[in-house]
């Protein structure tokens, strides 16, 4: 089994945390992992993208070929559209429907959402709004990871929860619990 994942968003949204958690879960599960260098600006506001490849067999390259992504996990809807050349008829796109307007000519959000809705497999949710409603303004990325969890398949949701506990343990129990709660919100949404 393999999963080729493109992670994308805007600097400061928590894409690197998602990658770290998936990597931790994969390592503990004995799944082979290759991650391409993160491309883009890691500073707040710049676009960020990374290839993450998981497999039970050997992985020879850390880059995903065009048309071969199994999953695009995006913290920002327009950023998801940037990577459409990596999709195929089976690719799932899991994205926020909240815009992060970081450029002056950002297209109308309704048009971006309409383009996403043309895809055969898309899950979208206003993760930033849900995070704020649940008093976890920094939890949007974990909500997104929870939404993506059923589509990862090679790693179970429970393995991801355990990885969240490991990664955030040094920040204390309250941070761990908040991130698990955010993950569960996204997971429950994707299982409706």
LUMMARFI-619707 format. One record per residue: x, y, z of N, C-alpha, C, O in turn. Coordinates in nm, 4 decimals, decimal comma. Example, Ala and Ser with C-alpha at 12.3 -4.5 7.8 and 13.67 -1.06 7.14 Angstrom:
LUMMARFI-619707
ATOM:1,3190:-0,5690:0,7800:1,2300:-0,4500:0,7800:1,3200:-0,3300:0,7800:1,4236:-0,3319:0,8465
ATOM:1,2850:-0,2250:0,7080:1,3670:-0,1060:0,7140:1,2900:0,0030:0,7870:1,3409:0,1138:0,8039
//
This chain:
LUMMARFI-619707
ATOM:0,0845:-0,1175:0,0000:0,0000:0,0000:0,0000:0,0885:0,1230:0,0000:0,1969:0,1223:0,0584
ATOM:0,0427:0,2283:-0,0652:0,1147:0,3547:-0,0648:0,0170:0,4720:-0,0631:-0,0983:0,4600:-0,1045
ATOM:0,0654:0,5830:-0,0153:-0,0105:0,7082:-0,0199:0,0869:0,8197:-0,0539:0,1855:0,8418:0,0164
ATOM:0,0576:0,8893:-0,1629:0,1350:1,0054:-0,2035:0,0529:1,1293:-0,1725:-0,0566:1,1474:-0,2258
ATOM:0,1065:1,2143:-0,0860:0,0312:1,3261:-0,0297:0,1024:1,4578:-0,0588:0,2234:1,4698:-0,0393
ATOM:0,0274:1,5546:-0,1050:0,0785:1,6914:-0,1165:0,0163:1,7712:-0,0032:-0,1058:1,7771:0,0112
ATOM:0,1020:1,8320:0,0765:0,0591:1,9205:0,1843:0,0838:2,0627:0,1369:0,1924:2,0940:0,0882
ATOM:-0,0159:2,1489:0,1506:0,0049:2,2865:0,1052:-0,0769:2,3839:0,1894:-0,1730:2,3475:0,2572
ATOM:-0,0343:2,5076:0,1814:-0,1017:2,6136:0,2553:-0,0181:2,7388:0,2501:0,0555:2,7631:0,1546
ATOM:-0,0308:2,8178:0,3550:0,0388:2,9447:0,3666:0,1220:2,9394:0,4930:0,0786:2,8844:0,5942
ATOM:0,2410:2,9962:0,4878:0,3299:2,9957:0,6038:0,2608:3,0447:0,7296:0,1929:3,1473:0,7279
ATOM:0,2780:2,9715:0,8387:0,2169:3,0080:0,9656:0,0870:2,9358:0,9943:0,0311:2,9514:1,1029
ATOM:0,0367:2,8562:0,8988:-0,0910:2,7863:0,9187:-0,0757:2,6491:0,9845:-0,1754:2,5906:1,0268
ATOM:0,0445:2,5972:0,9940:0,0631:2,4690:1,0619:0,0819:2,3497:0,9708:0,0620:2,2362:1,0143
ATOM:0,1194:2,3712:0,8458:0,1444:2,2609:0,7531:0,2584:2,1724:0,8048:0,2511:2,0498:0,7958
ATOM:0,3633:2,2345:0,8585:0,4771:2,1567:0,9071:0,4375:2,0679:1,0251:0,4902:1,9577:1,0399
ATOM:0,3459:2,1148:1,1082:0,2974:2,0315:1,2195:0,2218:1,9099:1,1675:0,2369:1,8000:1,2208
ATOM:0,1403:1,9289:1,0632:0,0692:1,8154:1,0034:0,1695:1,7133:0,9505:0,1547:1,5933:0,9739
ATOM:0,2716:1,7613:0,8791:0,3736:1,6715:0,8245:0,4470:1,5965:0,9356:0,4734:1,4769:0,9233
ATOM:0,4795:1,6662:1,0428:0,5508:1,6045:1,1552:0,4668:1,4947:1,2196:0,5187:1,3880:1,2526
ATOM:0,3389:1,5201:1,2373:0,2499:1,4212:1,3005:0,2325:1,2985:1,2102:0,2398:1,1852:1,2578
ATOM:0,2099:1,3202:1,0816:0,1977:1,2070:0,9894:0,3283:1,1278:0,9884:0,3265:1,0047:0,9891
ATOM:0,4411:1,1979:0,9869:0,5711:1,1316:0,9892:0,5931:1,0496:1,1149:0,6427:0,9372:1,1078
ATOM:0,5570:1,1042:1,2290:0,5692:1,0325:1,3567:0,4827:0,9069:1,3569:0,5283:0,7999:1,3971
ATOM:0,3581:0,9197:1,3121:0,2670:0,8051:1,3079:0,3203:0,6972:1,2128:0,3162:0,5782:1,2444
ATOM:0,3698:0,7395:1,0972:0,4232:0,6437:0,9997:0,5438:0,5703:1,0554:0,5547:0,4485:1,0413
ATOM:0,6337:0,6432:1,1183:0,7541:0,5826:1,1749:0,7185:0,4786:1,2810:0,7720:0,3677:1,2803
ATOM:0,6287:0,5146:1,3714:0,5881:0,4197:1,4767:0,5151:0,2989:1,4192:0,5211:0,1901:1,4765
ATOM:0,4460:0,3167:1,3063:0,3712:0,2068:1,2436:0,4605:0,1202:1,1548:0,4154:0,0182:1,1027
ATOM:0,5867:0,1597:1,1372:0,6771:0,0843:1,0517:0,6524:0,1077:0,9032:0,6931:0,0269:0,8197
ATOM:0,5862:0,2174:0,8706:0,5591:0,2531:0,7315:0,6784:0,3335:0,6796:0,7294:0,4217:0,7486
ATOM:0,7217:0,3026:0,5588:0,8321:0,3774:0,4983:0,7831:0,5166:0,4610:0,6675:0,5356:0,4231
ATOM:0,8735:0,6134:0,4727:0,8361:0,7533:0,4563:0,9465:0,8286:0,3841:1,0647:0,8118:0,4142
ATOM:0,9074:0,9107:0,2898:0,9987:1,0081:0,2290:0,9234:1,1398:0,2213:0,8072:1,1453:0,1809
ATOM:0,9922:1,2451:0,2609:0,9324:1,3777:0,2516:1,0274:1,4666:0,1738:1,1458:1,4769:0,2060
ATOM:0,9742:1,5304:0,0713:1,0542:1,6266:-0,0037:1,0737:1,7501:0,0826:0,9941:1,7802:0,1716
ATOM:1,1796:1,8185:0,0539:1,2051:1,9447:0,1208:1,0822:2,0338:0,1077:1,0157:2,0352:0,0041
ATOM:1,0534:2,1069:0,2125:0,9403:2,1990:0,2085:0,9765:2,3149:0,1175:1,0817:2,3767:0,1339
ATOM:0,8897:2,3446:0,0215:0,9145:2,4527:-0,0729:0,8247:2,5707:-0,0401:0,7108:2,5536:0,0033
ATOM:0,8761:2,6877:-0,0608:0,7978:2,8077:-0,0373:0,8515:2,8829:0,0821:0,9568:2,8498:0,1366
ATOM:0,7795:2,9822:0,1208:0,8227:3,0674:0,2307:0,7650:3,0156:0,3614:0,6433:3,0065:0,3773
ATOM:0,8517:2,9823:0,4534:0,8017:2,9342:0,5813:0,7553:3,0491:0,6693:0,6924:3,0270:0,7728
ATOM:0,7861:3,1722:0,6282:0,7389:3,2862:0,7057:0,5887:3,3040:0,6848:0,5321:3,2580:0,5856
ATOM:0,5277:3,3699:0,7777:0,3836:3,3905:0,7703:0,3465:3,4630:0,6405:0,4011:3,5686:0,6084
ATOM:0,2516:3,4031:0,5666:0,1983:3,4671:0,4480:0,2473:3,4122:0,3155:0,1824:3,4347:0,2134
ATOM:0,3589:3,3413:0,3127:0,4092:3,2845:0,1875:0,3528:3,1462:0,1652:0,3166:3,0778:0,2609
ATOM:0,3447:3,1036:0,0386:0,2908:2,9702:0,0118:0,3930:2,8635:0,0511:0,5138:2,8815:0,0357
ATOM:0,3406:2,7513:0,1026:0,4237:2,6409:0,1502:0,3685:2,5118:0,0912:0,2472:2,4909:0,0881
ATOM:0,4591:2,4247:0,0441:0,4173:2,2975:-0,0151:0,5227:2,1921:0,0133:0,6424:2,2209:0,0152
ATOM:0,4768:2,0690:0,0355:0,5683:1,9574:0,0538:0,5060:1,8289:-0,0002:0,3844:1,8104:0,0056
ATOM:0,5895:1,7417:-0,0521:0,5486:1,6077:-0,0930:0,5785:1,5134:0,0219:0,6876:1,5172:0,0788
ATOM:0,4830:1,4292:0,0564:0,4989:1,3306:0,1627:0,4561:1,1970:0,1047:0,3421:1,1813:0,0612
ATOM:0,5474:1,1009:0,1041:0,5194:0,9707:0,0433:0,5295:0,8629:0,1509:0,6305:0,8523:0,2204
ATOM:0,4236:0,7832:0,1637:0,4173:0,6750:0,2610:0,3953:0,5446:0,1853:0,3181:0,5402:0,0895
ATOM:0,4637:0,4379:0,2286:0,4473:0,3109:0,1589:0,4908:0,1941:0,2463:0,5767:0,2075:0,3334
ATOM:0,4291:0,0789:0,2205:0,4733:-0,0446:0,2851:0,5898:-0,1049:0,2063:0,6585:-0,1940:0,2561
ATOM:0,6125:-0,0573:0,0846:0,7246:-0,1010:0,0009:0,8290:0,0102:-0,0067:0,8094:0,1187:0,0480
ATOM:0,9388:-0,0173:-0,0742:1,0430:0,0835:-0,0897:0,9915:0,2029:-0,1693:0,9078:0,1892:-0,2586
ATOM:1,0433:0,3197:-0,1347:1,0108:0,4443:-0,2042:1,1426:0,4942:-0,2635:1,2403:0,5135:-0,1910
ATOM:1,1453:0,5148:-0,3931:1,2712:0,5490:-0,4590:1,2905:0,6990:-0,4770:1,4038:0,7439:-0,4945
ATOM:1,1859:0,7758:-0,4733:1,1979:0,9201:-0,4915:1,1134:0,9911:-0,3869:1,0107:0,9396:-0,3426
ATOM:1,1579:1,1095:-0,3483:1,0781:1,1857:-0,2516:0,9809:1,2816:-0,3206:0,9072:1,3541:-0,2538
ATOM:0,9808:1,2821:-0,4537:0,8894:1,3694:-0,5276:0,7752:1,2899:-0,5900:0,7960:1,1798:-0,6410
ATOM:0,6569:1,3449:-0,5857:0,5377:1,2819:-0,6437:0,5287:1,3247:-0,7904:0,5319:1,4442:-0,8198
ATOM:0,5176:1,2293:-0,8823:0,5033:1,2664:-1,0236:0,3677:1,3334:-1,0496:0,2714:1,3118:-0,9760
ATOM:0,3620:1,4139:-1,1542:0,2359:1,4762:-1,1926:0,1314:1,3683:-1,2187:0,1604:1,2645:-1,2782
ATOM:0,0083:1,3954:-1,1724:-0,1023:1,3020:-1,1939:-0,1030:1,1829:-1,1012:-0,1839:1,0920:-1,1197
ATOM:-0,0146:1,1799:-1,0006:-0,0020:1,0611:-0,9160:-0,0318:1,0840:-0,7678:-0,0141:0,9926:-0,6873
ATOM:-0,0763:1,2028:-0,7306:-0,1085:1,2274:-0,5888:-0,2362:1,1525:-0,5514:-0,3344:1,1530:-0,6257
ATOM:-0,2328:1,0885:-0,4356:-0,3514:1,0230:-0,3821:-0,4354:1,1209:-0,3008:-0,5572:1,1067:-0,2901
ATOM:-0,3685:1,2197:-0,2443:-0,4330:1,3082:-0,1487:-0,3657:1,4448:-0,1519:-0,2430:1,4541:-0,1528
ATOM:-0,4454:1,5496:-0,1535:-0,3950:1,6857:-0,1332:-0,4612:1,7366:-0,0065:-0,5838:1,7427:0,0037
ATOM:-0,3785:1,7727:0,0891:-0,4264:1,8266:0,2165:-0,3854:1,9734:0,2173:-0,2664:2,0049:0,2200
ATOM:-0,4845:2,0636:0,2150:-0,4549:2,2051:0,1990:-0,5224:2,2903:0,3063:-0,6418:2,2770:0,3329
ATOM:-0,4441:2,3765:0,3659:-0,4955:2,4692:0,4662:-0,5658:2,5886:0,4035:-0,6229:2,6711:0,4749
ATOM:-0,5623:2,5992:0,2686:-0,6149:2,7180:0,2015:-0,6697:2,6754:0,0656:-0,6009:2,6041:-0,0074
ATOM:-0,7924:2,7170:0,0289:-0,8548:2,6655:-0,0938:-0,7819:2,6991:-0,2236:-0,7718:2,6135:-0,3115
ATOM:-0,7311:2,8207:-0,2379:-0,6597:2,8528:-0,3616:-0,5285:2,7752:-0,3703:-0,4860:2,7367:-0,4792
ATOM:-0,4654:2,7524:-0,2572:-0,3419:2,6732:-0,2567:-0,3690:2,5309:-0,3050:-0,2853:2,4718:-0,3732
ATOM:-0,4840:2,4760:-0,2705:-0,5196:2,3420:-0,3204:-0,5240:2,3415:-0,4723:-0,4783:2,2465:-0,5357
ATOM:-0,5790:2,4474:-0,5310:-0,5913:2,4547:-0,6767:-0,4564:2,4669:-0,7473:-0,4450:2,4315:-0,8647
ATOM:-0,3553:2,5159:-0,6779:-0,2218:2,5281:-0,7386:-0,1643:2,3924:-0,7792:-0,0773:2,3857:-0,8661
ATOM:-0,2117:2,2852:-0,7177:-0,1486:2,1536:-0,7364:-0,2372:2,0566:-0,8127:-0,2237:1,9351:-0,7982
ATOM:-0,3280:2,1099:-0,8941:-0,4195:2,0241:-0,9693:-0,3486:1,9350:-1,0716:-0,4015:1,8303:-1,1089
ATOM:-0,2289:1,9755:-1,1177:-0,1579:1,8900:-1,2138:-0,1095:1,7590:-1,1508:-0,0670:1,6677:-1,2215
ATOM:-0,1162:1,7506:-1,0188:-0,0768:1,6277:-0,9505:-0,1945:1,5333:-0,9274:-0,1758:1,4204:-0,8818
ATOM:-0,3157:1,5793:-0,9588:-0,4348:1,4992:-0,9309:-0,4683:1,4057:-1,0469:-0,4193:1,4215:-1,1587
ATOM:-0,5526:1,3088:-1,0164:-0,6108:1,2197:-1,1160:-0,7556:1,1949:-1,0733:-0,8029:1,2571:-0,9782
ATOM:-0,8258:1,1064:-1,1411:-0,9687:1,0857:-1,1120:-0,9945:1,0248:-0,9740:-1,1081:1,0257:-0,9267
ATOM:-0,8902:0,9721:-0,9089:-0,9066:0,9106:-0,7768:-0,8540:0,9965:-0,6621:-0,8717:0,9609:-0,5456
ATOM:-0,7906:1,1074:-0,6929:-0,7307:1,1927:-0,5898:-0,8378:1,2585:-0,5037:-0,9370:1,3105:-0,5548
ATOM:-0,8164:1,2556:-0,3724:-0,9015:1,3291:-0,2793:-0,8340:1,4609:-0,2444:-0,7132:1,4651:-0,2207
ATOM:-0,9116:1,5680:-0,2412:-0,8642:1,6990:-0,1973:-0,9375:1,7320:-0,0681:-1,0602:1,7412:-0,0650
ATOM:-0,8604:1,7495:0,0378:-0,9144:1,7837:0,1694:-0,8645:1,9253:0,1984:-0,7439:1,9476:0,2100
ATOM:-0,9571:2,0211:0,2102:-0,9142:2,1600:0,2206:-1,0029:2,2438:0,3111:-1,1190:2,2119:0,3366
ATOM:-0,9441:2,3506:0,3576:-1,0214:2,4542:0,4246:-1,1009:2,5299:0,3195:-1,0564:2,5445:0,2056
ATOM:-1,2164:2,5773:0,3573:-1,2922:2,6642:0,2675:-1,2756:2,8114:0,3067:-1,3359:2,8996:0,2456
ATOM:-1,1936:2,8371:0,4089:-1,1624:2,9744:0,4483:-1,0434:3,0244:0,3671:-0,9409:2,9569:0,3584
ATOM:-1,0571:3,1421:0,3081:-0,9467:3,2013:0,2318:-0,8472:3,2683:0,3256:-0,8848:3,3264:0,4275
ATOM:-0,7217:3,2593:0,2898:-0,6146:3,3364:0,3530:-0,5655:3,4308:0,2441:-0,4808:3,3944:0,1626
ATOM:-0,6195:3,5521:0,2434:-0,5913:3,6465:0,1357:-0,4552:3,7110:0,1609:-0,4418:3,8049:0,2394
ATOM:-0,3547:3,6573:0,0915:-0,2170:3,7026:0,1124:-0,1582:3,7714:-0,0104:-0,0403:3,8068:-0,0117
ATOM:-0,2404:3,7903:-0,1134:-0,1946:3,8587:-0,2344:-0,3024:3,9578:-0,2774:-0,4206:3,9342:-0,2524
ATOM:-0,2641:4,0677:-0,3416:-0,3624:4,1706:-0,3773:-0,4641:4,1249:-0,4817:-0,5759:4,1764:-0,4846
ATOM:-0,4283:4,0309:-0,5659:-0,5203:3,9875:-0,6721:-0,5811:3,8503:-0,6423:-0,6067:3,7712:-0,7330
ATOM:-0,6035:3,8239:-0,5141:-0,6661:3,6966:-0,4757:-0,8033:3,6893:-0,5444:-0,8811:3,7845:-0,5371
ATOM:-0,8333:3,5772:-0,6110:-0,9629:3,5678:-0,6810:-1,0803:3,5644:-0,5827:-1,0624:3,5404:-0,4633
ATOM:-1,1995:3,5885:-0,6349:-1,3186:3,5821:-0,5507:-1,3307:3,4411:-0,4927:-1,3169:3,3419:-0,5644
ATOM:-1,3564:3,4338:-0,3635:-1,3624:3,3040:-0,2967:-1,4684:3,2136:-0,3589:-1,4468:3,0930:-0,3710
ATOM:-1,5830:3,2702:-0,3985:-1,6879:3,1888:-0,4608:-1,6374:3,1175:-0,5860:-1,6760:3,0037:-0,6128
ATOM:-1,5514:3,1838:-0,6624:-1,4959:3,1239:-0,7837:-1,3965:3,0128:-0,7491:-1,3924:2,9097:-0,8163
ATOM:-1,3178:3,0339:-0,6458:-1,2226:2,9309:-0,6015:-1,2990:2,8065:-0,5564:-1,2648:2,6946:-0,5945
ATOM:-1,4024:2,8268:-0,4752:-1,4835:2,7147:-0,4252:-1,5533:2,6436:-0,5409:-1,5635:2,5209:-0,5409
ATOM:-1,6012:2,7194:-0,6394:-1,6667:2,6583:-0,7565:-1,5698:2,5688:-0,8327:-1,6089:2,4629:-0,8820
ATOM:-1,4441:2,6103:-0,8427:-1,3429:2,5260:-0,9091:-1,3186:2,3984:-0,8291:-1,3062:2,2902:-0,8865
ATOM:-1,3118:2,4108:-0,6983:-1,2934:2,2923:-0,6140:-1,4119:2,1971:-0,6281:-1,3948:2,0752:-0,6309
ATOM:-1,5308:2,2532:-0,6369:-1,6516:2,1705:-0,6472:-1,6598:2,0920:-0,7778:-1,7388:1,9983:-0,7886
ATOM:-1,5799:2,1287:-0,8760:-1,5755:2,0542:-1,0022:-1,4965:1,9231:-0,9883:-1,5066:1,8348:-1,0734
ATOM:-1,4192:1,9115:-0,8823:-1,3362:1,7919:-0,8634:-1,4231:1,6732:-0,8236:-1,5261:1,6907:-0,7585
ATOM:-1,3821:1,5522:-0,8623:-1,4638:1,4356:-0,8293:-1,4653:1,4010:-0,6807:-1,5637:1,3463:-0,6310
ATOM:-1,3565:1,4327:-0,6089:-1,3464:1,3953:-0,4667:-1,2897:1,5127:-0,3878:-1,1690:1,5370:-0,3894
ATOM:-1,3759:1,5843:-0,3197:-1,3301:1,6969:-0,2386:-1,4086:1,7014:-0,1080:-1,5299:1,6809:-0,1052
ATOM:-1,3360:1,7287:-0,0003:-1,3951:1,7558:0,1312:-1,3469:1,8942:0,1699:-1,2267:1,9207:0,1675
ATOM:-1,4376:1,9817:0,2052:-1,3965:2,1145:0,2491:-1,4809:2,1578:0,3692:-1,5979:2,1219:0,3829
ATOM:-1,4172:2,2352:0,4538:-1,4857:2,2837:0,5728:-1,4180:2,4134:0,6152:-1,2980:2,4314:0,5942
ATOM:-1,4945:2,5025:0,6741:-1,4410:2,6297:0,7236:-1,3670:2,6038:0,8548:-1,4160:2,6365:0,9629
ATOM:-1,2491:2,5447:0,8432:-1,1779:2,4965:0,9625:-1,1381:2,6093:1,0581:-1,1401:2,5905:1,1797
ATOM:-1,1024:2,7247:1,0050:-1,0657:2,8355:1,0937:-1,1865:2,8826:1,1737:-1,1748:2,9125:1,2925
ATOM:-1,3030:2,8893:1,1084:-1,4253:2,9294:1,1787:-1,4611:2,8278:1,2875:-1,4973:2,8654:1,3990
ATOM:-1,4506:2,6984:1,2539:-1,4814:2,5921:1,3508:-1,3839:2,5988:1,4682:-1,4239:2,5825:1,5835
ATOM:-1,2559:2,6229:1,4388:-1,1559:2,6335:1,5458:-1,1898:2,7485:1,6407:-1,1823:2,7328:1,7626
ATOM:-1,2270:2,8638:1,5849:-1,2624:2,9788:1,6687:-1,3874:2,9518:1,7509:-1,3932:2,9864:1,8689
ATOM:-1,4885:2,8895:1,6883:-1,6116:2,8570:1,7601:-1,5853:2,7656:1,8791:-1,6547:2,7734:1,9805
ATOM:-1,4857:2,6796:1,8667:-1,4512:2,5852:1,9730:-1,3405:2,6372:2,0642:-1,2834:2,5622:2,1434
ATOM:-1,3109:2,7668:2,0520:-1,2111:2,8329:2,1369:-1,0736:2,7674:2,1273:-1,0031:2,7513:2,2269
ATOM:-1,0376:2,7302:2,0044:-0,9046:2,6758:1,9773:-0,8508:2,7397:1,8491:-0,8346:2,6716:1,7479
ATOM:-0,8228:2,8711:1,8532:-0,7854:2,9434:1,7321:-0,6622:2,8882:1,6612:-0,6439:2,9133:1,5421
ATOM:-0,5779:2,8141:1,7312:-0,4595:2,7558:1,6675:-0,4813:2,6091:1,6305:-0,3855:2,5384:1,5994
ATOM:-0,6057:2,5631:1,6335:-0,6346:2,4220:1,6096:-0,6834:2,3884:1,4695:-0,7178:2,2732:1,4429
ATOM:-0,6871:2,4859:1,3794:-0,7412:2,4604:1,2452:-0,6643:2,3501:1,1727:-0,7243:2,2680:1,1034
ATOM:-0,5321:2,3479:1,1882:-0,4536:2,2457:1,1185:-0,4850:2,1049:1,1695:-0,4825:2,0093:1,0919
ATOM:-0,5144:2,0914:1,2982:-0,5485:1,9586:1,3513:-0,6900:1,9181:1,3082:-0,7182:1,7995:1,2913
ATOM:-0,7789:2,0167:1,2905:-0,9118:1,9865:1,2353:-0,8941:1,9320:1,0936:-0,9570:1,8330:1,0562
ATOM:-0,8083:1,9971:1,0154:-0,7827:1,9518:0,8783:-0,7217:1,8114:0,8774:-0,7606:1,7277:0,7959
ATOM:-0,6272:1,7852:0,9667:-0,5679:1,6513:0,9742:-0,6742:1,5473:1,0093:-0,6741:1,4373:0,9540
ATOM:-0,7644:1,5814:1,1005:-0,8743:1,4898:1,1334:-0,9635:1,4628:1,0138:-1,0081:1,3499:0,9933
ATOM:-0,9902:1,5671:0,9338:-1,0694:1,5487:0,8120:-0,9996:1,4534:0,7151:-1,0649:1,3727:0,6489
ATOM:-0,8676:1,4629:0,7069:-0,7901:1,3814:0,6125:-0,7665:1,2385:0,6615:-0,7379:1,1495:0,5814
ATOM:-0,7783:1,2163:0,7908:-0,7429:1,0867:0,8512:-0,8072:0,9660:0,7826:-0,7369:0,8680:0,7579
ATOM:-0,9369:0,9675:0,7505:-0,9962:0,8495:0,6866:-0,9388:0,8189:0,5480:-0,9473:0,7056:0,5007
ATOM:-0,8811:0,9187:0,4840:-0,8298:0,9026:0,3483:-0,6827:0,8614:0,3466:-0,6308:0,8224:0,2420
ATOM:-0,6158:0,8696:0,4602:-0,4762:0,8274:0,4676:-0,4639:0,6752:0,4567:-0,3737:0,6249:0,3897
ATOM:-0,5522:0,6037:0,5207:-0,5657:0,4573:0,5160:-0,4424:0,3796:0,5606:-0,4559:0,2812:0,6334
ATOM:-0,3251:0,4198:0,5201:-0,2025:0,3476:0,5545:-0,1660:0,3684:0,7027:-0,0910:0,2902:0,7611
ATOM:-0,2205:0,4749:0,7611:-0,2042:0,5055:0,9040:-0,3439:0,5236:0,9615:-0,4277:0,5902:0,9006
ATOM:-0,3697:0,4656:1,0767:-0,5034:0,4736:1,1362:-0,5236:0,6055:1,2113:-0,4268:0,6703:1,2508
ATOM:-0,6484:0,6443:1,2306:-0,6759:0,7633:1,3115:-0,6169:0,7510:1,4527:-0,5681:0,8494:1,5084
ATOM:-0,6213:0,6316:1,5095:-0,5641:0,6145:1,6438:-0,4131:0,6355:1,6434:-0,3586:0,6931:1,7375
ATOM:-0,3452:0,5896:1,5392:-0,2002:0,6140:1,5280:-0,1712:0,7635:1,5153:-0,0719:0,8123:1,5693
ATOM:-0,2562:0,8352:1,4453:-0,2396:0,9799:1,4354:-0,2634:1,0477:1,5703:-0,1907:1,1400:1,6068
ATOM:-0,3648:1,0024:1,6444:-0,3886:1,0590:1,7784:-0,2679:1,0360:1,8690:-0,2272:1,1258:1,9428
ATOM:-0,2115:0,9172:1,8634:-0,0930:0,8878:1,9455:0,0238:0,9770:1,9049:0,0991:1,0232:1,9906
ATOM:0,0395:1,0016:1,7754:0,1466:1,0896:1,7279:0,1244:1,2327:1,7764:0,2200:1,3014:1,8122
ATOM:-0,0008:1,2779:1,7777:-0,0321:1,4110:1,8302:0,0116:1,4194:1,9762:0,0723:1,5182:2,0173
ATOM:-0,0190:1,3166:2,0540:0,0213:1,3147:2,1956:0,1730:1,3234:2,2089:0,2239:1,3969:2,2935
ATOM:0,2448:1,2490:2,1259:0,3915:1,2482:2,1320:0,4488:1,3842:2,0929:0,5345:1,4383:2,1627
ATOM:0,4019:1,4385:1,9826:0,4575:1,5636:1,9301:0,4303:1,6821:2,0236:0,5163:1,7686:2,0401
ATOM:0,3122:1,6866:2,0842:0,2763:1,8014:2,1674:0,2975:1,7776:2,3175:0,2669:1,8651:2,3984
ATOM:0,3489:1,6617:2,3548:0,3647:1,6265:2,4974:0,4448:1,7312:2,5745:0,4096:1,7652:2,6875
ATOM:0,5510:1,7817:2,5151:0,6375:1,8778:2,5861:0,5677:2,0108:2,6140:0,6145:2,0902:2,6955
ATOM:0,4549:2,0346:2,5455:0,3811:2,1597:2,5655:0,2748:2,1481:2,6745:0,2089:2,2463:2,7085
ATOM:0,2587:2,0281:2,7285:0,1654:2,0098:2,8391:0,0345:1,9451:2,7987:-0,0028:1,9416:2,6815
ATOM:-0,0347:1,8935:2,9011:-0,1581:1,8189:2,8798:-0,2684:1,9020:2,8141:-0,3429:1,8504:2,7308
ATOM:-0,2797:2,0300:2,8506:-0,3864:2,1136:2,7937:-0,3691:2,1290:2,6425:-0,4676:2,1274:2,5688
ATOM:-0,2457:2,1437:2,5961:-0,2191:2,1581:2,4525:-0,2475:2,0264:2,3810:-0,3062:2,0243:2,2728
ATOM:-0,2049:1,9166:2,4431:-0,2320:1,7848:2,3843:-0,3827:1,7639:2,3710:-0,4312:1,7257:2,2644
ATOM:-0,4563:1,7888:2,4788:-0,6016:1,7682:2,4775:-0,6705:1,8577:2,3748:-0,7634:1,8135:2,3072
ATOM:-0,6265:1,9819:2,3625:-0,6857:2,0737:2,2655:-0,6621:2,0240:2,1225:-0,7521:2,0308:2,0389
ATOM:-0,5430:1,9747:2,0948:-0,5121:1,9245:1,9606:-0,5863:1,7954:1,9295:-0,6286:1,7749:1,8157
ATOM:-0,6029:1,7084:2,0276:-0,6818:1,5852:2,0081:-0,8281:1,6222:1,9831:-0,8934:1,5637:1,8968
ATOM:-0,8789:1,7191:2,0586:-1,0171:1,7634:2,0391:-1,0361:1,8186:1,8975:-1,1350:1,7872:1,8314
ATOM:-0,9419:1,9003:1,8512:-0,9501:1,9567:1,7161:-0,9464:1,8457:1,6114:-1,0248:1,8470:1,5165
ATOM:-0,8555:1,7497:1,6283:-0,8466:1,6350:1,5372:-0,9807:1,5620:1,5314:-1,0295:1,5291:1,4232
ATOM:-1,0395:1,5371:1,6477:-1,1670:1,4638:1,6540:-1,2812:1,5386:1,5861:-1,3687:1,4763:1,5260
ATOM:-1,2813:1,6712:1,5952:-1,3837:1,7515:1,5281:-1,3751:1,7272:1,3761:-1,4765:1,7018:1,3110
ATOM:-1,2551:1,7351:1,3215:-1,2363:1,7133:1,1781:-1,2704:1,5708:1,1383:-1,3323:1,5476:1,0344
ATOM:-1,2297:1,4756:1,2214:-1,2551:1,3340:1,1923:-1,4048:1,3051:1,1891:-1,4531:1,2356:1,0997
ATOM:-1,4784:1,3587:1,2872:-1,6238:1,3389:1,2911:-1,6913:1,4025:1,1696:-1,7873:1,3476:1,1154
ATOM:-1,6402:1,5193:1,1268:-1,6978:1,5854:1,0089:-1,6813:1,4976:0,8846:-1,7752:1,4831:0,8063
ATOM:-1,5645:1,4400:0,8663:-1,5391:1,3617:0,7449:-1,6137:1,2294:0,7453:-1,6271:1,1660:0,6407
ATOM:-1,6618:1,1873:0,8596:-1,7350:1,0600:0,8681:-1,8860:1,0769:0,8674:-1,9589:0,9827:0,8984
ATOM:-1,9337:1,1954:0,8326:-2,0791:1,2183:0,8246:-2,1386:1,1485:0,7065:-2,2594:1,1568:0,6843
//
